[in-house]
Amino acid sequence: MQKLSQTIEFIKSSVTLRIDSRAKSLKKQGKDLVLFTAGEPDFATPNEVKKAAIEAINKNFTKYTKSSGILELREGICQKLKKDNGLLYSPDEIVVSNGGKQALFNIFGAILNPDDEVIVLTPAWVSYIPQIEMWKAKSVQVETFAENDYLPTEESLEKAVTIKTKAILFNSPNNPTGAVYDEETLKMIAFFAKTHDLYVVADEVYEKMVYDLPHLSIASFDEMKERTLVINGFSKSHAMTGWRVGYSVTPLEISKEIAKIQSHTTSNINSIAQMAALKALSVDTKYMMDEYKKRRDLIVQMLSKAEFKFFKPKGAFYVMIDLNEFLNARTTEELCMDLMENAGVAMIPGDGFGTLGFARISFATSQALIKKGVERLTSYLKR
Ligand SMILES: Cc1ncc(COP(=O)(O)O)c(C=O)c1O
């Protein structure tokens, strides 16, 4: 038999998926399990959005659209960028994709050549590195630490840069740490990118979930628009993970390349979902964000009271908890399996995000389940 693609063969399978499938099979067997694993909002998609989709079907808006997305949606996204981020873009600079995930994959395809390097700040979302590798480029990981609010330092970036570095990628608000990059850090990254002539890939999908400081887009910093490639979407901001609507915001010469990639792979995203997203642009989801803040405050208070070591998240809906003192020569994945089987709490081990000894708790779940889950963790680990 012929050999399969080596590029894909070398991509690691995800720890998240292993934990998730074990949690699901335990649930199926009837186990009482608190799931702190979800990477998605537990809210329903707003009714107005659902109605807009039904209307689109009834009006037979069910055919191919322009592969970059309908003009009205791209215009709406430009208005959102102006209002929320102070950024002026034209609809041709937006490509609507199947989630932020495809937007990111397209961006990498548009900028990367084999052996180019991308600096990835870790702990990082699980898909960044495999995506970079799928385009035959390399990731150079720069670790950030809880002691430093999970923010990068200029020194650590300078150490990682080489003549092959093409871009730096970061995610703020951050999955999995809950870090939010402040103005000073963004200025430092902007200066670094300009000094080394790098693109900045900014993943802003959690932009609406900030609790202690505002979200700032690095594209709005001096002379940064021309080198910043933003991804965003409706999954987290409007509880629309299943609709698959995301987008890239890039300078025109890059959006043209992105449009080419997309037109030859998936073409337009689902036409009905585009109408739903257009409606979503005018739907205020502050009620969701207010609830996430309450949950953040609750979980922080409970973990503090139980004297766990953790990083207080400033954004997104995740908390990184330090489990090093409970490992007893086990891997974090083994400890998380133990907690799932014997304490009835499922969390994602940090290994997949590039951070050992920590686990990610998602608080995109009810306050009642947060209470139950943290109580279980406390009584099992702090006995
Ligand atoms: C950091 C981060 N970026 C991007 C995405 C992609 O989301 P979507 O493809 O649903 O827009 C996710 C989803 O979990 C994420 O956590």
Ligand as a Chemical Component Dictionary entry (heavy atoms), coordinates in Angstrom:
data_LIG
# 
_chem_comp.id                   LIG 
_chem_comp.type                 NON-POLYMER 
_chem_comp.pdbx_formal_charge   0 
_chem_comp.three_letter_code    LIG 
# 
loop_
_chem_comp_atom.comp_id 
_chem_comp_atom.atom_id 
_chem_comp_atom.alt_atom_id 
_chem_comp_atom.type_symbol 
_chem_comp_atom.charge 
_chem_comp_atom.model_Cartn_x 
_chem_comp_atom.model_Cartn_y 
_chem_comp_atom.model_Cartn_z 
_chem_comp_atom.pdbx_ordinal 
LIG C1 C1 C 0 -9.263  30.194 21.120 1  
LIG C2 C2 C 0 -10.238 29.732 20.096 2  
LIG N1 N1 N 0 -10.121 30.194 18.843 3  
LIG C3 C3 C 0 -10.962 29.823 17.875 4  
LIG C4 C4 C 0 -11.986 28.935 18.134 5  
LIG C5 C5 C 0 -12.854 28.567 16.975 6  
LIG O1 O1 O 0 -14.175 28.710 17.181 7  
LIG P1 P1 P 0 -15.199 28.599 15.961 8  
LIG O2 O2 O 0 -14.537 27.843 14.878 9  
LIG O3 O3 O 0 -16.381 27.894 16.534 10 
LIG O4 O4 O 0 -15.496 30.028 15.563 11 
LIG C6 C6 C 0 -12.140 28.410 19.429 12 
LIG C7 C7 C 0 -13.177 27.423 19.723 13 
LIG O5 O5 O 0 -13.182 26.727 20.705 14 
LIG C8 C8 C 0 -11.253 28.838 20.433 15 
LIG O6 O6 O 0 -11.359 28.406 21.696 16 
# 
loop_
_chem_comp_bond.comp_id 
_chem_comp_bond.atom_id_1 
_chem_comp_bond.atom_id_2 
_chem_comp_bond.value_order 
_chem_comp_bond.pdbx_ordinal 
LIG C1 C2 SING 1  
LIG C2 N1 SING 2  
LIG C2 C8 DOUB 3  
LIG N1 C3 DOUB 4  
LIG C3 C4 SING 5  
LIG C4 C5 SING 6  
LIG C4 C6 DOUB 7  
LIG C5 O1 SING 8  
LIG O1 P1 SING 9  
LIG P1 O2 DOUB 10 
LIG P1 O3 SING 11 
LIG P1 O4 SING 12 
LIG C6 C7 SING 13 
LIG C6 C8 SING 14 
LIG C7 O5 DOUB 15 
LIG C8 O6 SING 16 
# 
